[in-house]
Each structure stands twice: as C-alpha cells, then as structure tokens.
C-alpha cells in the first residue's frame, strides 16, 4: 500500500476507538426494541405466578371422576380470569373456570368444556356431566412451570426482540438495563446543495447524503436527525455544530474533506480532527476526531462514497457502541460474473452488485464513479476486492456483503 494511504482496517480501528461502548441505562420497554441487554434479566415473579387453567372448562378433583364412564357433579363455583380470591373446591363438586383463571385449592384437573354437557357462557349451571374420563393434572399450567422468581430469563448480550420484551413485561419489568441508542446528528456541507423540493439554480444539485445517512442510522437503531445544510463558510459551519453538539453522541458530516479549495470541514476542524486518505475506492478522504468533546466523523461528499464509508466504518462502530454482538454485514464468498476489470493499486474496492444469493453469482451494477446513486439503489450487495488484487474477471472469487435489500 502506498505510504500516504491509511489501510481500511487501521482506519476502521480508529473510528471504533472514537466510540467506546455506551454506558448502560434503564430503558422503558416501549423504547427498547433492538437494544442489547447490559445485564442478565431476572424473573421478578414465577412464570406462571400461580396454577392456572389452560382451557375453558371445569376444575375438578380427579378422584371424583368415574374412571369407566360419564360423571355428573354439582357446580359449586364460577372462576373467571382475574379472580383474586381462591376459595377451595368443595369435594364432590366442579367449578366452572376460564382460561388463565387460578385453579382453586383442592382441584387437580381441568376438564375442557367440549367434554361436558354444560355451556361455558351464560348462567352458571346447577350441574355438569363429564362425558369421558380425563387424565389427572390435565390442562393445568403449574406455578413456576417456565421460571421461578430469580431465574435468569435472558442473559446479558441478548438483543431485545418483540418476544424478549414481552417476556420482560410478563416477569414484571417496566424497564430493562440496556445499551441505549446513540443520538447522531448529520450535517451536509456545500454551497451547491439545495434541499429537495426547492428551486434549482444553475450549478446547484439536490442534497441526498443526509437522507441516506439518517435512514441508514435509523435502520441500525440510532436516534438520528439532520441539521440544516451549511454552505462553504467556516463561521457558519462552526456555529451550526456548536449549537447542536451537546445534544449528540456522534456528529457525522459529509463533504468538505477533499484536497481542493472551499473544503469547509477541513478548514474548520483541522487541529481537532485527523484527516487522512484511506486505501479504498470509493471513499478515500476521511476524517475523525472531536468537536468540543463530541466525537465527529467526516465523510466525503459523493453519495456512493458516503454510503460505502458508512457501511465500512460508521455502522460497525455504532453497533459495537450499542453492545450488539454482530457488527458486520452478513457475507460470504461469491463469484464475480461481470467483465474483467483492473483494480487500483493499494486500494480496497467496494463494487456495487446484484447477487443471486442461491448461486453466489454477482453481476456488477452501474459504473465505478462515486456520484452514481442510481446504481447503488439497484444493488443488493457490495463486492469487496482486496488491496493486493490487480484485476478480477469472470469466475473469480470475491467477498460479498449483503445489503438490507437482500435480507
């Protein structure tokens, strides 16, 4: 690799070090989907918390049932779900009971309503006839069947799914101890940029990077928002960041980091951000550091470079910040199905492609220039070509990163 270039792996480690793991916080269940548990989740109560009926039917003592034919018993009680009093079942009687209702003391079997001659709705019948014998203990969910109070329900490191959050709620937790979502601010720079919907003047283009970045950030669970566009003016740039930096765990800028004139980000942040050229295509100009104590990552301005830089550096660093166990894109070794092409010396390439997942065949989509967003929108993968590869051709193996559109 040329001496003036930083390797992709070295720069990825720099960005990862910029974002040490977040401190755990108590997060309400409603806000915890997709977060990672910072400590074991213990059952506050037994699950179930009491013996309850798994069926609508009748609670009985099994000893009161005829083993050889129908049994008729007087009905002594009606037990709906939610009943808090537990009156013992009188011997020689049955109690009508609903699914989830507490099994009365003395009862050891539930006979489902389908095996009786009594209706499950309306007035309580005087008696019930059970048409056939049932096994002892039938249709009772015993207390603690799933867990006892104090048991570990979910270990630290578990990613909280809807089912996991339901389990936390069922065991009495209003919050979970988890690694919280990062608050990320996104700022696009460039005097040529205009917000979508506004009138374009000659020399202007619609700004897209902030939309791409905010969407990508929200997909991984971050709380992200875009700041208003900043023209190529250093005082305005510094003022915009200063007003918002205290709200953020991370600031991401796009544009203004190349080697030309009017590079506002480079001018404003030299001294607090280390700018470098990374051995990759697209996305060579990069920068990372702090702005008044807040971590900041400065990305290049071309749309494809922004997306690839996010995938390579920002996404895995933020997933690690949130304590997630899997920080890399799902990937595998595929086969290049495109035409032969040379690779730039000393640079890792990230090529847009369409992967046929069953076969692993990857067709290139679009051309290499990093301003061509349409080809990226059609791609479902990035094909990664190593720094030491001089050329790739049909049938060559390539590393494949599957993107969201392929998942």
C-alpha positions, 0 to 999 in steps of 0.5 A: 500500500502506498505510504500516504494511504491509511489501510481500511482496517487501521482506519476502521480501528480508529473510528471504533476507538472514537466510540467506546461502548455506551454506558448502560441505562434503564430503558422503558420497554416501549423504547427498547426494541433492538437494544442489547441487554447490559445485564442478565434479566431476572424473573421478578415473579414465577412464570406462571405466578400461580396454577392456572387453567389452560382451557375453558372448562371445569376444575375438578378433583380427579378422584371424583371422576368415574374412571369407566364412564360419564360423571355428573357433579354439582357446580359449586363455583364460577372462576373467571380470569382475574379472580383474586380470591381462591376459595377451595373446591368443595369435594364432590363438586366442579367449578366452572373456570376460564382460561388463565383463571387460578385453579382453586385449592383442592382441584387437580384437573381441568376438564375442557368444556367440549367434554361436558354437557354444560355451556361455558357462557351464560348462567352458571349451571346447577350441574355438569356431566363429564362425558369421558374420563380425563387424565389427572393434572390435565390442562393445568399450567403449574406455578413456576412451570417456565421460571421461578422468581430469580431465574435468569430469563435472558442473559446479558448480550441478548438483543431485545426482540418483540418476544424478549420484551414481552417476556420482560413485561410478563416477569414484571419489568417496566424497564430493562438495563440496556445499551441505549441508542446513540443520538447522531446528528448529520450535517451536509456541507456545500454551497451547491446543495439545495434541499429537495423540493426547492428551486434549482439554480444553475450549478446547484444539485439536490442534497441526498447524503443526509437522507441516506445517512439518517435512514441508514442510522435509523435502520441500525437503531440510532436516534438520528436527525439532520441539521440544516445544510451549511454552505462553504463558510467556516463561521457558519459551519462552526456555529451550526455544530456548536449549537447542536453538539451537546445534544449528540453522541456522534456528529457525522458530516459529509463533504468538505474533506477533499484536497481542493479549495472551499473544503469547509470541514477541513478548514474548520476542524483541522487541529481537532480532527485527523484527516487522512486518505484511506486505501479504498475506492470509493471513499478515500478522504476521511476524517475523525476526531472531536468537536468540543468533546463530541466525537465527529466523523467526516465523510466525503461528499459523493453519495456512493462514497458516503454510503460505502464509508458508512457501511465500512466504518460508521455502522460497525462502530455504532453497533459495537457502541450499542453492545450488539454482538454482530457488527458486520454485514452478513457475507460470504464468498461469491463469484464475480460474473461481470467483465474483467476489470483492473483494480487500483493499486493499494486500494480496497474496492467496494463494487456495487452488485446484484447477487443471486444469493442461491448461486453466489453469482454477482453481476456488477451494477452501474459504473465505478464513479462515486456520484452514481446513486442510481446504481447503488439503489439497484444493488443488493450487495457490495463486492469487496476486492482486496488491496493486493488484487490487480484485476478480477474477471469472470469466475473469480472469487470475491467477498460479498456483503449483503445489503438490507435489500437482500435480507 
